Amino acid sequence: MRKPMQSILGILTGTAIAATTMLGVAMAKPGNTECIAPAGAGGGWDFTCRVPAAQVMGDMGLINGTMAVTNMSGAGGGKAYAHVVTKRGDDENLIVAASMATAARLGQNVYSGFKASDVRWVGALGADYGAIAVHKDSQFKTLGDLITAMKDNPRRTAIVGGSSAGGWDHLKVLILADKAGISDLKAINYISFDNGGTAMLEILSKRADAFTGDISELVEYEKKGNIRILAILAPDRIPAVPSAKTAKEQGYDVIGANWRGFYVPKNISNARYNEWVDIVTKVANSSQWADLSAKNGLAPFKSFGKDFENFVGGQIGKVAQISTDLGFMK
Amino acid sequence: MLPGIGPVNAIAVLFPIVYTLEVPAATVMILFAGIYYGSQYGNSISSILLNVPGTSAAAVTTIDGYAMAKQGLGGKALAMSAIASFIGGTISIFFLALFAPKLAELAINFGPAEYTVLMVFAFIALSSFSQGSLLKAIISAFLGLAIAAIGIDSTTGVSRLTFGMMELYDGIDFIVVVIGFFAVSEILIMLGQKESDQSKMQPLTSLWITFKEMTGSLATSLRSCVSGFLIGVLPGAGGTIASFIAYATEKKLLRPNQFGSGDIRGVAAPESANNSASVGSFIPLLILGVPGSETTAVMLGGLISFGIKPGPLLLETSPDVFWGLAASMFIGNLFLIILNLPLVGLFAKILQTPRWILMPLITMLCVVGAYTINGSEFDVLLILIFGLIGYFLRRADFPLAPLILGVVLGDLIETNFRRAMIYSGGDVIIFFESNICLTLWILAAVSLLAPTLINSIQKKIHS
């Protein structure tokens, strides 16, 4: 006679086998999917999970069922990064929102020793390009004017932005200054504010000389005529602000793209990684996403799979070099 | 009224739903605004009845609100909280409708130097929260400042007091501090009391506010509404500082008073200021596109997804959103008072729940609340640690309100002071240059000297 314990075990085993089989079927399309936004509700990473991932992937039928969105804020994305690397390393149904800020922090080695190679980079599907702006009455008429002032009198040229010191808004100015041949990058007077909006108030009130941020933060003020955009850090002009010249046009070949994309855990199967690349590519090329991203002030920016992995690696190297030069990083 | 599960979460959860339903943007904004201060009032309920402020802005309400509840006057405190919120909320909507573009200029002209002086003014309010020993209030405030210093310093990018723990890089959330020091320590204190003391402590008496109490609180509500609104307009200052300053001002202005031991005006002042500040915070959001608080930041994200960009063009491009919002806030306020006043008696009955049911329930709310902020177990651990520290502080008669003030002000005063100094190249003259700065210095001086002045005048009158 079978003991009750054995029959329970039998049922459990049976269920496990059934579950595995079902999992096998589900492999065709990811199901029970989850997107981790490494920050609280309302920010860029949260948007990346909720709109292109949960909403568009669901609407287009690229995943089975609905995608759960988990907000896991902490350490500027470091908490989620550590969580994915150490606890979810083989979760086939997990994707994580990432952006230029993720790469910048990896470059500055502030994710408690974790490296870019500890995850797999899936792709980017949009970007907010950087921009430098001044008050409409400012003495600076061109990017060249501002750079001259930064060279001649760096202490008296206050530049404000919404990221902390060493963050992306600060780095954009530094990369630009580096390109313009300014050797003493430490002398550049960057003042950090809580977000792009509060930094913008410093320009409207003429307390600060220049603003570094993303284009989406500037469009409305430019239309209203409150500010002058000296340069956008994009490869070409942007339809939203057609009169704003690129830095490249003015002789400074700098592109600052705050891209939005995803990474997945490292130890998932190659087949599943390729599926995620395929899904993100489809979303990026969809008309639904084109509409939604434009509404949110994002410009097209596409990079997937291997290309994207190389791109992220390159950005991390650049940030590491500048941060080391400046002493943000040892 | 769940601590931690505040308006930010509610709006973030609702956002994808309304998005899929394709509700017009104006309607969505109205819905969000309704949630915003609906939950504001919910927080007052737990502050008054359980000494558990759901947000840092409600921390001041606990002082006199909970003291009243202990005397069996919880119903009165709740009713006053609803009425003062209504007054603060409604009048500030008229300010919003009439002066929005003009007030946006105030937000623009308020730079780092002005913020620094405003924080100094708020620190002077500290003396109002010392129940007895000023030294204890100062120690408590310094503990708050130390907690505020934890995390990555945004001016230099250096991490402070994190002990290499990744969980501490972003600093500690206000709500975690508030839940730990207020709610968890309260549970520990209740555990130390005898059941018989407890049942005697809170007999429910009158629920209704007398005419005299109403007229006595009216002026307080009105004054707090004006100051709260102006502070709310400043992005970054917000409801917490508004409620602290309103409470401190009223405590100094009104003689005689029982502030600190259950004065009904001590409930009216922070509640009116708090609500009026949340209306004020819509000005920087709508006119400047600058979110003044976490909640308005989520709303900003929501609006942008609907193709509406709050900013200098909003009044011209989407007047329906702006006016729809103003109207909805008015209606929302009206509904809050209509719904809440008759329910006051019901809410107050929470206190009659036996302790053996109530305490585990509050504990659960605290843990859930702390966990939901960031989905972090570490925050749950923190509330327990803070609860223990808070317990010993309270047993030693340290006031906790200065601690909250320290946490709120610490970061603001430091970063703004440093920004101002970078602008001026290290010259302190920047703190005395603008008219706004000078006005604030005068107000600070008056608030410091007022109690002595009023006392001596009253003595002269009596003698």
Interface residues (C-beta under 8 A of the other chain):
Chain A: G40 A41 G42 G43 D46 F47 R50 V51 A54 Q55 T70 N71 M72 S73 G74 A75 G76 G78 K79 A82 V110 S112 R155 R156 A158 S164 A165 G166 G167 N189 I191 S192 F193 D194 N195 G197 T198 M200 L201 E202 L204 S205 R207 A208 V219 E220 Y221 K223 K224 N226 L292 K295 N296 G297 F328
Chain B: V8 N9 I11 A12 F15 P16 Y19 T20 A107 I108 N109 G111 P112 I152 D153 S154 T155 T156 G157 M166 E167 Y169 D170 P235 G236 P284 L288 G289 V290 P291 E294 A297 V298 L300 G301 I304 S305 F306 G307 K309 G311 P312 L313 N374 G375 S376 T415 R419 I422 Y423 G425
